Amino acid sequence: MPWISAKSADKLVLGQLGKLEVGKALRVESFKGDRWVEIVKEDTDSFKVVESGFKKATYERVTFKDLKMLLKRIFDDEFPRSHQLRVSVHEG
């Protein structure tokens, strides 16, 4: 899944995270690759979110329920003018 629409990115990413294996990471980045968000699945209902772009932050032990609101805020902050986002899966 290389490119996705920025408008529906949070819904598509949450869908992929539900199917992601423990220890794997999902990375969402801008076209230029200078801004990105990486979500690592630590166990069945716990995620680590690393934000690197306008802000640099790490969120530990985020539940799936809290992840929805957090990703919406991060995507709005990091990708305000983006139309397409690149998504990749790799080892966490």
C-alpha positions as protocol buffer text, in pm:
chain_id: "A"
residue {
  index: 1
  type: MET
  ca { x: 0 y: 0 z: 0 }
}
residue {
  index: 2
  type: PRO
  ca { x: 241 y: 272 z: -115 }
}
residue {
  index: 3
  type: TRP
  ca { x: 25 y: 589 z: -151 }
}
residue {
  index: 4
  type: ILE
  ca { x: -302 y: 680 z: 20 }
}
residue {
  index: 5
  type: SER
  ca { x: -525 y: 986 z: 26 }
}
residue {
  index: 6
  type: ALA
  ca { x: -443 y: 1221 z: 314 }
}
residue {
  index: 7
  type: LYS
  ca { x: -813 y: 1286 z: 379 }
}
residue {
  index: 8
  type: SER
  ca { x: -885 y: 924 z: 468 }
}
residue {
  index: 9
  type: ALA
  ca { x: -539 y: 836 z: 602 }
}
residue {
  index: 10
  type: ASP
  ca { x: -642 y: 799 z: 966 }
}
residue {
  index: 11
  type: LYS
  ca { x: -917 y: 546 z: 884 }
}
residue {
  index: 12
  type: LEU
  ca { x: -698 y: 343 z: 649 }
}
residue {
  index: 13
  type: VAL
  ca { x: -405 y: 340 z: 892 }
}
residue {
  index: 14
  type: LEU
  ca { x: -628 y: 226 z: 1181 }
}
residue {
  index: 15
  type: GLY
  ca { x: -758 y: -57 z: 963 }
}
residue {
  index: 16
  type: GLN
  ca { x: -404 y: -168 z: 882 }
}
residue {
  index: 17
  type: LEU
  ca { x: -295 y: -144 z: 1246 }
}
residue {
  index: 18
  type: GLY
  ca { x: -568 y: -387 z: 1349 }
}
residue {
  index: 19
  type: LYS
  ca { x: -416 y: -649 z: 1119 }
}
residue {
  index: 20
  type: LEU
  ca { x: -51 y: -566 z: 1196 }
}
residue {
  index: 21
  type: GLU
  ca { x: 162 y: -829 z: 1373 }
}
residue {
  index: 22
  type: VAL
  ca { x: 317 y: -755 z: 1713 }
}
residue {
  index: 23
  type: GLY
  ca { x: 665 y: -605 z: 1671 }
}
residue {
  index: 24
  type: LYS
  ca { x: 594 y: -459 z: 1326 }
}
residue {
  index: 25
  type: ALA
  ca { x: 575 y: -87 z: 1250 }
}
residue {
  index: 26
  type: LEU
  ca { x: 363 y: 116 z: 1012 }
}
residue {
  index: 27
  type: ARG
  ca { x: 524 y: 434 z: 881 }
}
residue {
  index: 28
  type: VAL
  ca { x: 327 y: 720 z: 724 }
}
residue {
  index: 29
  type: GLU
  ca { x: 532 y: 992 z: 556 }
}
residue {
  index: 30
  type: SER
  ca { x: 492 y: 1298 z: 339 }
}
residue {
  index: 31
  type: PHE
  ca { x: 579 y: 1308 z: -32 }
}
residue {
  index: 32
  type: LYS
  ca { x: 926 y: 1449 z: 36 }
}
residue {
  index: 33
  type: GLY
  ca { x: 982 y: 1214 z: 329 }
}
residue {
  index: 34
  type: ASP
  ca { x: 1088 y: 1493 z: 564 }
}
residue {
  index: 35
  type: ARG
  ca { x: 787 y: 1448 z: 794 }
}
residue {
  index: 36
  type: TRP
  ca { x: 671 y: 1108 z: 920 }
}
residue {
  index: 37
  type: VAL
  ca { x: 476 y: 921 z: 1186 }
}
residue {
  index: 38
  type: GLU
  ca { x: 568 y: 567 z: 1288 }
}
residue {
  index: 39
  type: ILE
  ca { x: 332 y: 341 z: 1483 }
}
residue {
  index: 40
  type: VAL
  ca { x: 483 y: 27 z: 1641 }
}
residue {
  index: 41
  type: LYS
  ca { x: 253 y: -248 z: 1769 }
}
residue {
  index: 42
  type: GLU
  ca { x: 401 y: -349 z: 2104 }
}
residue {
  index: 43
  type: ASP
  ca { x: 133 y: -600 z: 2207 }
}
residue {
  index: 44
  type: THR
  ca { x: -231 y: -674 z: 2124 }
}
residue {
  index: 45
  type: ASP
  ca { x: -370 y: -339 z: 2246 }
}
residue {
  index: 46
  type: SER
  ca { x: -63 y: -120 z: 2301 }
}
residue {
  index: 47
  type: PHE
  ca { x: 118 y: 100 z: 2051 }
}
residue {
  index: 48
  type: LYS
  ca { x: 420 y: 330 z: 2047 }
}
residue {
  index: 49
  type: VAL
  ca { x: 380 y: 638 z: 1827 }
}
residue {
  index: 50
  type: VAL
  ca { x: 683 y: 840 z: 1709 }
}
residue {
  index: 51
  type: GLU
  ca { x: 614 y: 1178 z: 1548 }
}
residue {
  index: 52
  type: SER
  ca { x: 893 y: 1345 z: 1351 }
}
residue {
  index: 53
  type: GLY
  ca { x: 824 y: 1661 z: 1157 }
}
residue {
  index: 54
  type: PHE
  ca { x: 708 y: 2000 z: 1276 }
}
residue {
  index: 55
  type: LYS
  ca { x: 702 y: 1849 z: 1624 }
}
residue {
  index: 56
  type: LYS
  ca { x: 917 y: 1568 z: 1759 }
}
residue {
  index: 57
  type: ALA
  ca { x: 738 y: 1350 z: 2013 }
}
residue {
  index: 58
  type: THR
  ca { x: 710 y: 991 z: 2129 }
}
residue {
  index: 59
  type: TYR
  ca { x: 394 y: 847 z: 2283 }
}
residue {
  index: 60
  type: GLU
  ca { x: 433 y: 522 z: 2479 }
}
residue {
  index: 61
  type: ARG
  ca { x: 163 y: 266 z: 2566 }
}
residue {
  index: 62
  type: VAL
  ca { x: -118 y: 417 z: 2359 }
}
residue {
  index: 63
  type: THR
  ca { x: -432 y: 202 z: 2353 }
}
residue {
  index: 64
  type: PHE
  ca { x: -617 y: 137 z: 2027 }
}
residue {
  index: 65
  type: LYS
  ca { x: -907 y: 350 z: 2153 }
}
residue {
  index: 66
  type: ASP
  ca { x: -682 y: 652 z: 2222 }
}
residue {
  index: 67
  type: LEU
  ca { x: -488 y: 598 z: 1901 }
}
residue {
  index: 68
  type: LYS
  ca { x: -777 y: 717 z: 1684 }
}
residue {
  index: 69
  type: MET
  ca { x: -785 y: 1066 z: 1836 }
}
residue {
  index: 70
  type: LEU
  ca { x: -406 y: 1090 z: 1854 }
}
residue {
  index: 71
  type: LEU
  ca { x: -355 y: 999 z: 1487 }
}
residue {
  index: 72
  type: LYS
  ca { x: -622 y: 1246 z: 1375 }
}
residue {
  index: 73
  type: ARG
  ca { x: -444 y: 1527 z: 1561 }
}
residue {
  index: 74
  type: ILE
  ca { x: -97 y: 1425 z: 1442 }
}
residue {
  index: 75
  type: PHE
  ca { x: -205 y: 1394 z: 1077 }
}
residue {
  index: 76
  type: ASP
  ca { x: -370 y: 1738 z: 1091 }
}
residue {
  index: 77
  type: ASP
  ca { x: -52 y: 1889 z: 1243 }
}
residue {
  index: 78
  type: GLU
  ca { x: 209 y: 1712 z: 1032 }
}
residue {
  index: 79
  type: PHE
  ca { x: 38 y: 1691 z: 692 }
}
residue {
  index: 80
  type: PRO
  ca { x: -177 y: 2007 z: 663 }
}
residue {
  index: 81
  type: ARG
  ca { x: -131 y: 2058 z: 288 }
}
residue {
  index: 82
  type: SER
  ca { x: -56 y: 1704 z: 176 }
}
residue {
  index: 83
  type: HIS
  ca { x: -283 y: 1526 z: -69 }
}
residue {
  index: 84
  type: GLN
  ca { x: -104 y: 1189 z: -80 }
}
residue {
  index: 85
  type: LEU
  ca { x: 84 y: 1005 z: 194 }
}
residue {
  index: 86
  type: ARG
  ca { x: 323 y: 713 z: 162 }
}
residue {
  index: 87
  type: VAL
  ca { x: 265 y: 410 z: 387 }
}
residue {
  index: 88
  type: SER
  ca { x: 513 y: 129 z: 453 }
}
residue {
  index: 89
  type: VAL
  ca { x: 537 y: -165 z: 692 }
}
residue {
  index: 90
  type: HIS
  ca { x: 867 y: -279 z: 843 }
}
residue {
  index: 91
  type: GLU
  ca { x: 1021 y: -425 z: 1159 }
}
residue {
  index: 92
  type: GLY
  ca { x: 964 y: -212 z: 1468 }
}
